[in-house]
Amino acid sequence: MTELTRRTVLTAAAAGAAAALSPAGSQSARAAIPLQGKQNSGWYRYKVGDYEVTVVTDGAATFPLPDKFVVNASKDDVAAELARQHLDPTKLTVPFTPIVINTGSKLVLIDTGYGEAAGAKPGATTGQVTANLKAAGIDPKDIDIVIISHFHGDHVNGLLNPDNKLAFANAEVMVPSVEWKFWMDDGEMSRAPEGRMQGLFKSNRAIFDALNRKVTQYEWNKEVIPGLTAVGTPGHTPGHTSYVLSSGNGKIFIQSDVTNVPFLFVNNPGWHAGYDQDGAMAETTRRKTYDMIVAEKLPVQGFHYPFPGLGHLEKAGDGYRLVPAPWNPVI
């Protein structure tokens, strides 16, 4: 009887590696195809009742771990949390994940990503929504409605194409009334601190001015379209909005940016992201929202969750745990 030990396993692995690297001319040395060097198209579908949801990635941004990505925790604590979850503690990867809802009569896009202009830059890893929509069989001209959750660049910049025209030529653009009021208020703009906030006011106004400010404002706690109810989840921005999608027996919570990346903020809901305009309010919203999701056992779709961003939440100590939904070969 053969005894399986660490030594025999390592010896067998080394022998296999040597065979794979045998000199050219050996039949076993030929790769079936050349190395590809790129990912496949990024889209995924599932059903909510009679509605079909297509998740369309805009890509992801990877950057060195900032000193204050979490403003009320040390960089060392954040790095330790990344390492605990088997991630590189020196850098951070943030995904961006819009979705399309096909109601059977309308195609509805929620948030837009960074846009084609961003995707055309050398080395770009974002701005992929248009290409992935087409790969999923959806022509941007067929989008009937674009619903915006809040006015940050990864959610609104993709409203415009590189020619500064509406990227979804036939779409109605819908925005939260609370968010619109804040960013279009001259007084709020005058009081905004220099730097990121002033930049956001200017970029948001440039985008919506290019559209002649032709938008439809919607209210919290009301249906934006049949089956999709807007839920006020302020803190990340004053008018930050999430959604409950209901159809037939299906129901899901679309959380927008209630958290940024879950491997930091789901586990640590008391951490405040540097992108949160009001960190304390964002934390209160996050805990209230997640307690409701857990109590009602709702699936959740997260904009900054790892693709395709679909999962369930459980309580875990003072925080929560994300259980990603398994890939399903059927819709």
WOQUI-V827807 format. One line per field, one symbol per residue. psi: psi as a letter, one per 40 degrees, with the letter a starting at -180 (. if undefined). A space follows every 50 residues. Layout:
psi->???
This chain:
psi->hhhhidddddddddddddddeiiidhdeehidiihdeiiiigiiiiihbe ihhhhhieaihhiihidfdhefiiddddddddddffiheeihhhihgiih hheddihhhhieaeidddeeiheieafedddddddefhhdeehdhhhhdi gidedddediieefihdgdeihhhihdddddddehdddddehiibddddd ddddddddddeffgihiiiifihdihehhhhhgiddidfhhaihhhhbei hihhebfdiahdededdgeehhidehdgdddddddddddddddddefhih hhdeihheehaiiiigbeaihhhihihhei.
